Amino acid sequence: MIIHINYDDPLLKTIARLHETIPADYKDWRPTELEYILREESIRLLMQYSGDRILAVVEEELVAFIWYAMTDYTHIKSLWVNPGQRGKGYASKLKNEVKRISKEKGMTYITGTVHPANRSMVALNQKLGYNWKGKEMRLEL
């Protein structure tokens, strides 16, 4: 089941830590404890004052999340699925829910950035109809 995460949800700490480590295969440094704390506070403030949103799949633990913002379009900032749960459709479900919400809110497109070495995410986005330009993905709604 997909749930909305609020800025005061205890899962936000876990999500912030995961967000900081998502590109671990694509960078040569590891975040410090201060960077984790700052990311959590940054996400909390963005959710409170800029309308950033997080959807999550939670069973006994966090299975997957997607962090996005809507202005005059939707921008996906982060997507993560627990490595033991990958290949079960969670990323597609979350991306499709963001698409549904975006259409409902009158957005005209969705963007995001994916590292070209993340072949599984590139393939998923292409399957879902996203177009590519450099590292940017874009889906016209």
SELO-853862 format. One record per atom (N, C-alpha, C): residue in three letters; x, y, z. Coordinates in steps of 0.1 Angstrom, whole numbers, plus 2048, in hexadecimal, padded with zeros to 3 digits. Layout:
N
AlaXYZ
...
***
This chain:
141
Met8087F4800
Met800800800
Met80980D800
Ile8058167F8
Ile80D8237F7
Ile80782C801
Ile810832809
Ile80C83C813
Ile81384A810
His80D854815
His813862815
His81B863822
Ile828868820
Ile83086B82C
Ile82F87982F
Asn82D87D83C
Asn82C88B840
Asn83A88F845
Tyr83C89C846
Tyr8498A284A
Tyr84D89E858
Asp84389A860
Asp84789686E
Asp847886870
Asp84687F865
Asp846870866
Asp85486B86A
Pro855862873
Pro86285C877
Pro86985686C
Leu862851861
Leu86984B856
Leu87185584E
Leu86F862850
Leu87686C848
Leu88586B84B
Lys889867857
Lys89786585A
Lys89D85A851
Thr89684F850
Thr89B844848
Thr89B848839
Ile89184F835
Ile891853827
Ile89C85D824
Ala89F86682D
Ala8AA86F82A
Ala8B7868829
Arg8B985E832
Arg8C6856832
Arg8C784E825
Leu8BC848821
Leu8BC841814
Leu8BF84A808
His8B8855808
His8BA85F7FD
His8C98627FC
Glu8D0864807
Glu8DE868807
Glu8E785D802
Thr8E2850803
Thr8EB8457FF
Thr8E783F7F2
Ile8DB8437EC
Ile8D783E7DF
Ile8E283E7D5
Pro8E88497D3
Pro8F28497C8
Pro9008437CC
Ala90083A7D5
Ala90D8357DA
Ala91682F7CF
Asp90F8297C6
Asp9178227BB
Asp91C82D7B1
Tyr9178397B2
Tyr91B8437A8
Tyr92384E7AD
Lys92884D7B9
Lys9308587BF
Lys93B8517C8
Asp9458597CB
Asp9508537D2
Asp9528597E0
Trp94785D7E7
Trp9478617F5
Trp93B85B7FC
Arg93C85B809
Arg931857811
Arg92D86281A
Pro91F86481B
Pro91A86F823
Pro91E86E832
Thr920879838
Thr92387A846
Thr91687A84E
Glu91687885B
Glu90A879864
Glu904887863
Leu90C891862
Leu90689F860
Leu8FF8A0853
Glu90489A848
Glu8FD89B83C
Glu8EF89483C
Tyr8EE888844
Tyr8E2882845
Tyr8D888A84D
Ile8DC891857
Ile8D489A860
Ile8CF8A5857
Leu8D88AB850
Leu8D48B7847
Leu8CA8B383C
Arg8CC8A7837
Arg8C38A282C
Arg8B58A0832
Glu8B489B83E
Glu8A7899845
Glu8A08A6847
Glu8A88AF84C
Glu8A28BD84F
Glu89E8C4842
Ser8A68C2838
Ser8A38C882B
Ser8968C3825
Ile8958B6826
Ile8888AF821
Ile87C8B4829
Arg87E8B4836
Arg8738B883F
Arg86F8C783C
Leu8788D083A
Leu8758DE836
Leu86F8DF829
Leu8748D781F
Leu86E8D8812
Leu8608D2812
Met85D8C881A
Met84F8C381B
Met8468CD822
Gln84B8D482C
Gln8438DE833
Gln8408EB82B
Tyr84B8F0824
Tyr84A8FD81E
Tyr84A8FD80F
Ser84E8F3808
Ser84E8F37F9
Ser8458E87F3
Gly83E8E17FB
Gly8358D77F6
Gly83B8CA7F1
Asp8488C77F4
Asp84D8BB7F0
Asp8458AF7F6
Arg8448A47EF
Arg83C8997F4
Arg84488C7F3
Ile8418837FC
Ile8478757FC
Ile83B86B7FD
Leu83C8627F4
Leu8338567F5
Leu83C84A7F8
Ala836841800
Ala83E835804
Ala836828804
Val83D81D802
Val837810804
Val83D80B811
Val83480881B
Val839804828
Val8317F782B
Glu8397ED82D
Glu8337E0832
Glu8377DF841
Glu83F7D5844
Glu8457D5852
Glu8507DF853
Glu8567E3848
Glu8607ED847
Glu85E7F583A
Leu8667FF838
Leu86680782C
Leu86A7FF820
Val8627FD816
Val8657F580A
Val8697FE7FF
Ala86380A7FE
Ala8678137F3
Ala8618217F6
Phe86882B7EF
Phe8628397F0
Phe8668407E4
Ile85E84B7E1
Ile8608547D7
Ile85E8627DC
Trp86886B7DA
Trp8678797DF
Trp8668827D3
Tyr85C88B7D3
Tyr85A8937C7
Tyr8548A17CB
Ala8558AA7C2
Ala8508B87C4
Ala8488BC7B8
Met83D8C37BA
Met8358C97B0
Met8358D87B0
Thr8398DE7A5
Thr8388EC7A3
Thr82F8EE797
Asp8348F278C
Asp82C8F3780
Asp82E8E6778
Tyr8368DD77D
Tyr8388CF778
Tyr83C8C7785
Thr83E8BA783
Thr8428B178D
Thr8508AD78C
His8588AD796
His8668A9796
His86889E7A0
Ile86C89379B
Ile8708877A4
Ile87E88A7A9
Lys87F88B7B6
Lys88C88D7BC
Lys8938807C1
Ser88C8767C4
Ser89286A7C9
Ser88885E7C8
Leu88E8537C5
Leu8868467C5
Leu88F83B7CA
Trp88A8347D3
Trp8918287D9
Trp88881D7DC
Val88D8117D9
Val8868047DC
Val8907FB7E3
Asn88C7F67EE
Asn8957ED7F6
Asn89B7E27ED
Pro8A87E07ED
Pro8AE7D77E4
Pro8A87C97E4
Gly8A37C47EF
Gly89D7B77F0
Gly88E7B77EA
Gln8897C27E7
Gln87B7C37E2
Gln87B7C87D3
Arg8877CA7CD
Arg8877CF7BF
Arg8827C47B6
Gly87C7C97AA
Gly8777C07A0
Gly8687BC7A3
Lys8627C27AD
Lys8557BE7B1
Lys84A7C97AD
Gly84F7D37A6
Gly8467DE7A1
Gly8447EA7AA
Tyr84B7EB7B5
Tyr8497F67BE
Tyr84D8037B8
Ala8588047B0
Ala85C8107AA
Ala8518157A0
Ser84C80B798
Ser84280F78E
Ser835814795
Lys83180D7A0
Lys8258117A7
Lys8278207AC
Leu8328237B2
Leu8358307B8
Leu83583A7AD
Lys83C8377A2
Lys83D841797
Lys82F843790
Asn82783978F
Asn81A83A78A
Asn810842793
Glu8128407A0
Glu80A8487A9
Glu80E8577A8
Val81B85A7A7
Val81F8687A5
Val81986D798
Lys81986578E
Lys813869781
Lys80486C783
Arg7FD86478A
Arg7EF86678C
Arg7EC873793
Ile7F487579E
Ile7F28817A6
Ile7F688D79E
Ser80188C796
Ser80589878D
Ser7FA89B783
Lys7F489277D
Lys7E9894773
Lys7DD89B77B
Glu7DA896786
Glu7CF89B78E
Glu7D18AA792
Lys7DE8AD794
Lys7E28BB798
Lys7E48C478C
Gly7E38BF780
Gly7E48C7774
Gly7F38C976F
Met7FC8C0774
Met80A8C176F
Met80A8BD761
Thr8148C2759
Thr8158BF74B
Thr8208B5748
Tyr82A8B4751
Tyr8348AA750
Tyr83B8A775D
Ile84289C75D
Ile84A897768
Ile859896764
Thr86289B76C
Thr87089A76A
Thr877893775
Gly88388F773
Gly88C88A77D
Gly89A887777
Thr8A388377F
Thr8B188077B
Thr8B487277F
Val8BA86B775
Val8BF85D778
Val8CD85C772
His8D685677B
His8E3854776
His8E384A76B
Pro8EA84C760
Pro8E9843754
Pro8EE835758
Ala8F6833762
Ala8FB826766
Ala8F081E76E
Asn8E5825772
Asn8DA81E779
Asn8D181876E
Arg8D580D768
Arg8CE80875C
Arg8C080375F
Ser8BE7FE76B
Ser8B17F976E
Ser8A780476F
Met8AB810774
Met8A281B775
Met8A0822767
Val8AB82275F
Val8A9827751
Val89F81E74A
Ala8A081174B
Ala897808744
Ala88980A749
Leu88780B756
Leu87A80D75C
Leu87381A756
Asn87B825757
Asn876832752
Asn872831743
Gln87A82A73B
Gln87782972D
Gln86A82172B
Lys869816733
Lys85D80E733
Lys850816736
Leu852820740
Leu847828744
Leu84483473B
Gly84C835730
Gly84A840727
Gly85284D728
Tyr85C84C731
Tyr864858733
Tyr86E85A727
Asn870866723
Asn87A869719
Asn88786E720
Trp89286C719
Trp89F86F71F
Trp8A787A718
Lys8AD883720
Lys8B688D71A
Lys8C188E725
Gly8CD889722
Gly8D888972B
Gly8D4880737
Lys8D5885743
Lys8D187E74F
Lys8C2880753
Glu8BB88974B
Glu8AE88D74F
Glu8A4884748
Met89A87F750
Met88E87874B
Met88388274B
Arg87A880741
Arg86E889740
Arg86288173B
Leu857882741
Leu84B87C73D
Leu84088773B
Glu83C88872E
Glu83189172B
Glu82488B730
Leu81B893736
Leu80F88E73B
Leu803892733
***
